[in-house]
Amino acid sequence: MKKIGFLSFGHWSPSPQSGTRTAGDALLQSIDLAVAAEELGADGAYFRVHHFARQLGSPFPLLAAIGARTKRIEIGTAVIDMRYENPLYMAEDAGAADLIAGGRLQLGISRGSPEQVIDGWRHFGYIPAEGQTDADMARGHAEVFLDVLAGEGFAEPNPRPMFPNPPGLLRLEPHSEGLRRRIWWGAATDATAVWAAQLGMNLQSSTLKFDESGKPFHIQQAEQIRAYRAAWKEAGHAFEPRVSVSRSIFALVNDMDRAYFGGGREEDQFGYIEPEKRAVFGRGYAAEPDVLIKELAADEAIAEADTLLLTVPNQLGVQYNAHVIEAILTQVAPELGWR
């Protein structure tokens, strides 16, 4: 069995060809798609976070709204860029959204990817300490976030407070018990996957990772997952971790599917998203269900993961994306033993 959810970047564009033309469209359609996915039996609704872009930016209002409209589906991010985050304020937002959702948040965090503007985190008031990189800063923010999610008191109470305090040091409120175990790290390298395991975070691995061996993407990603699980076992954490991978997967079951995605087999691509850092971009999958089943069965990383996130073309509208999700759930997943 495998959990299957969707991952939306929440793009919008004023283009007449787009079904999502404003930020309001992107937000409201994201809520509607999460509701539809829950009705179809999907397990998760996840959203990417980008700043300075016509994409979803501040995740917690959206996550809380979805939590209030749904009952069962997991609600998450993949990923929140921790270079931009005040970890204490984020912990309050996350606690509130998780309580609204009844403990269903699954928060993916990470260093993030190259952004729309130069050093965008500086505009948010964050500058790496001397001798540190922006990646170091992101990991530092993440460690503080994890610490405060544990719910331990750390702040000295005012001796003359406006309202009575509980005894001892004070923690951030609202606190949502259990959220600390539902934090994931989006790792682009084997080393950061191992670091995430050591800190007791679940692992998210996307359709891109830095090239560390020249092997096909799914093999490198499977090796990353195995290294993560070995580090988790060595760390001796008291609970079992979860691992997700993301894929673009389209079952071609009607003429619209074939018109949008029937252009032929994709292959892995190697390139650069940062200077001097070669990356490998995983192939997408688009084929008739019987062909798709055979191709996906050979993907080693999907086999290693317990959660699969389907990246969806959100600008094609809620109805079409619900169809994309349903086709995988009903015509592909059962044949692969995922359902």
N, C-alpha and C positions, 0 to 999 in steps of 0.2 A: 504494500500500500504506500501511496505517496500523496502528500498534500499538494494541491494544485491551486495556484492563485494567479492573479494578473498583476502586471506592473505597468503603470502609466506615467509618462513624462509630463502629461498635462499641457501639451503644446496648444497654443491658439494662434490664429493668424486672421487678419482682416480679408484675406483672399476670398473671392467668391467660391473657390473650389473647396474651401474649408467648411466643415460642419461645426467648427468650434472657433468663433471669430473674436471672442472677447475673454477677458479673465473671468468674468461672471459665468460665461458659457462653460469654461474649463472646470470651474469649481462645481457648478450645479450638475453638469454631466458626470463628473467624477462620483458624486453622491449617487446619482441614478444608476451608474454602471455597477457600483458596489452593491446596491440593492438587487439589481438584476442578477449579478453573479451569485449572490447568496441564494436567490430563488432557484438558480440552476444547479446548486450544489457545490459550487466552488468553495475553496477553503480560505482564500485570502484576497484582500484588496490592498495593493501596495502602490506607493507613489514616490516618484523621484523629486528631489528638491534642487532647484537651480536658482541662483540670484542674478539680477540684472538681465533677465531673459523673459521672453513671452512663454513662460512655463510656470508650473506650480512652484511657489516660493516658500510661504510660511505654512508648515504642515498642520499645526495643531488645531486651528479652527476647522480645517477640513476633516481631520481625524475624529474630532469630537462630534461634528455634524453626522458623519457616517455612523459613529457609535450610537447616536441617538435614533438613527433610522433603521438599524439592523439589530439582529439578535445573536447571531452565531458566528459570522465570518470574522476571521482575523483581519486586523487593520494595521497597516504598517508603512514604513518608509524604506527606500532603497536608493539612495541613502541621504541622510542629513549631513551636510558638510560642516564638520566641527570647527573649522577655522573661523566660521562666522558666529559661533554660538557662545552666549553667556551660559555656562553649564548649570548655574544655580537657578536662573530664571527658566531655563529649559526644563529643569527637573520639576518645577512647579507646574509648567504647562503640560508636561508629560503626565504627571500625577493626576491632574484634573481630567485630561482627555481619557486616561485609562479608567478612571472611576466612572465617567459617563458611559464608557463602552463596556463596563462590567468586567474589566481585566482582560481585554482582547488585543491590546496594543502589542505589536512586534516591531520595535524601533531599530532600523538599520542606520548606523552612523559610520562615518569614515572621514578620511582626509579630504575627500571630494576629488573632483576632476578639474582640468583647466576650465576657467570660467570666461564669461563674456567680456570682462574688464580686467585690467592689469591690477593684480593684488587687491581684488575686491573686498577682502576681509578688512583691509585698512580703513575703508569707508565705514565699516561697522565698529571701528574703534579698537581693533586687535592688531598688535604688532608682535612678531616673535621676539623673545628675549635675545640678548646679545649671545651670539654663538649658536643660536637655534634656527631651524628652518620653519617654514609654514607647516610642514608635515609634523615636526616636533610639537609645534603649538597645538595642532589638532589633536594629537595623541594626549597631550597634557590636559586639554579641555575634556577629553573623553574620560580620563582617569578621575578628574574631579566629579564629573557627572555620575560615574559609577559609584563613587564614594558616597555622595549625598543620597543616591537612590536607595542605599542600604537602610536609610531611615534612622540612623543614629544621631543623637543630639550633638551639636558642636558649637552653638552660639551662646554666649553668656547672656542670661536674661537681664532685662532692665529691673533694678530693684523697685522702681515705681512704675510698673506697666499700666497702660490704659485698661487692659483686661487681665484677669487672673491667668497665670501661667501654670502648666503642669510642673512638677518638681524636676530639677536638674537642668542640664543644657538643653537648648531648644533645637529642633530639626526644622527642615522646610516642610511646609504644608501647602496643599494636601499631599499626603503620602499614600501611594498605592502599593500595598503589600504584594510582592511577587513580581513587580515590574523589572526589578534588577536582573532577574533570570531571563527576561525577554528582550534583552539588548543584543543586537547583532553588529558585527564589524564587517564592513565591505572591504575585503582584502584584494589588492592587485598583485601581491607578491607572496611567495611562500613564507618569507620572514614575518610579514605582518599577520599572516594567518596563524603562525605559531604564537606570536605576541598576543593575538586575540584569545587564543586558547588558554594561555597562561593567566590572563585576566578574567577568564570565565565568561567570555562573550560567545554567542553563537556566531556562525560564519555565513556571510553572504558573498558569493562569487558571481560576477556578472558576465556579460558577453565579451569582456575585455580583461586581459591581464598583461603585465609586463612579460616579455618573452625571456624565459630563463633557460631554455634548452634548444629552441628551434623545432621542437616536436609539435604535432598538431594541437590545436587549442584544447580540445576536450581531454587529451592525454595530460597536458600540462595542468589543466584544472583538476583532473582526478588526482594527480600527484600532490597538488596543493591541499586537497581535502584530506588525503591520507596523512600528510605531514601534520595538519591541524589536529586530526583525531589522535595521532600518536602523542602530540604535545598535551592535549587535553587529558589523556590517560595518565601521563607522567605527572601532571599537575594535581591529580587526585581530587577533582571537584566532586561535589556531592550529588550532582544531577547530570543527566545525559544531555549532550549538546544537540543543537539542530544545525543543519547545513542546507542552504538554498543555492540553486543556480538559476540564472535567467536565460531564456531562449526566445528567439522569434520563431514561432511555429504556426504554420497555417495549413489546415486541411482543406484541400481544394474539392469542395463538394457541390459547387454550383457555378454558374457562369460569372457571377460577380467576383467570386474568389479567384477564378482563373484570370479574369481581367486585371485584378489588382496585383496578384502575386504569382501568376503562372509563367513567369519569365525565364524559368530554367533553374538548374541547381546552382546554389551559391557555394563558395569555397572560403576557407579561412583567409584572412588578409593580415599581412605583417606591415607595420608602418610606425610612425612616430606621432605621439600626441604631446610629448614633451621633448625638448632637445636632449639628445644623447640617451634617450630611454626608448628602446624599441619595444613595441607592444604587439600582441597578437589579438586580432579581433575574430571572435568565433563566427562561424557560418550560420546563416539562417536556414530554416527548413520550410519548404512549401511543396506539397505533392498530394496526390490522391491518398486517402487514408491507408490503403494497403502498402503503398510504397513508403509512406511516412513512418509506419510502424516498424518496418525493417531498418530504416535509417536511424531512428531514435533508439532502437535496441542496441545499436553499435556505439552509442555515445557513452563513454566510460564515466564522465563526470555526472551526467544525469543519473546513472546507475548508483553512484556513490552518495548522491544527495537524498535527503528525505523530503525536500520541498522544491517544487518547480514553479518558477514565476514566468508566466507568458507575457512578453512585452506586447502591448496592444497599440495599434495605430489610432489614438484617441480622436483625431480630427475626422475620422470616418463616421463618427457618431455612435451613440449608445446602442442602438439596435444592431448595427453591424458588428460591433465589438462583442456584444452578447452572443451573437451567432458564432463568432470566432471561438469564444470560450466554450460554448456548448458543443461545437463540433469536436473539439479535443476531448472534452469530458465524456462524450457518448460514443464517438467513433474511433478514438485512438487509445485513450487511457485504459479502457477495460482489456484490450488485447495485449497490452504491455504489463498487465498485472498492477497497474497504478490505482485501479478501482475494483 
